[in-house]
């Protein structure tokens, strides 16, 4: 089955959200399909987008799973974005939790160390 994924995040201020997500995600392709959305292609057929939708801003929960969590966290920190919390689950899976300016939860997970 071929599937494209678009994970959406409602925001109250589009320019502010675009600046924050660009710092979080770094050098990935992006495009603006219209005046109220911005889309980042984080992997082939996998996208995260923000949409100006103030009444629903702050309620999203999105988790990305990356191959190099420490590299992602370090790169984001170099761009001025730091996780609010970090945790390791019972099975060794790790997660860094970020919150955008509206309070939307953006989790970034990684496999157990050594996997």
ChimeraX attribute file (.defattr): number of C-alpha atoms within 10 A of each C-alpha:
attribute: neighborCount
match mode: 1-to-1
recipient: residues
	/A:1	2
	/A:2	4
	/A:3	7
	/A:4	9
	/A:5	12
	/A:6	14
	/A:7	17
	/A:8	17
	/A:9	25
	/A:10	22
	/A:11	28
	/A:12	18
	/A:13	17
	/A:14	19
	/A:15	13
	/A:16	13
	/A:17	21
	/A:18	19
	/A:19	10
	/A:20	18
	/A:21	21
	/A:22	17
	/A:23	17
	/A:24	23
	/A:25	18
	/A:26	16
	/A:27	11
	/A:28	10
	/A:29	13
	/A:30	15
	/A:31	11
	/A:32	12
	/A:33	9
	/A:34	9
	/A:35	9
	/A:36	14
	/A:37	20
	/A:38	21
	/A:39	21
	/A:40	23
	/A:41	18
	/A:42	17
	/A:43	11
	/A:44	8
	/A:45	11
	/A:46	13
	/A:47	17
	/A:48	20
	/A:49	19
	/A:50	23
	/A:51	22
	/A:52	19
	/A:53	16
	/A:54	13
	/A:55	10
	/A:56	15
	/A:57	19
	/A:58	19
	/A:59	13
	/A:60	18
	/A:61	14
	/A:62	15
	/A:63	15
	/A:64	15
	/A:65	14
	/A:66	14
	/A:67	11
	/A:68	12
	/A:69	20
	/A:70	15
	/A:71	11
	/A:72	19
	/A:73	17
	/A:74	13
	/A:75	17
	/A:76	19
	/A:77	14
	/A:78	13
	/A:79	15
	/A:80	11
	/A:81	20
	/A:82	17
	/A:83	17
	/A:84	11
	/A:85	11
	/A:86	13
	/A:87	12
	/A:88	14
	/A:89	9
	/A:90	8
	/A:91	8
	/A:92	14
	/A:93	15
	/A:94	19
	/A:95	21
	/A:96	22
	/A:97	17
	/A:98	21
	/A:99	19
	/A:100	18
	/A:101	16
	/A:102	19
	/A:103	14
	/A:104	19
	/A:105	19
	/A:106	20
	/A:107	19
	/A:108	20
	/A:109	23
	/A:110	20
	/A:111	17
	/A:112	14
	/A:113	11
	/A:114	5
	/A:115	8
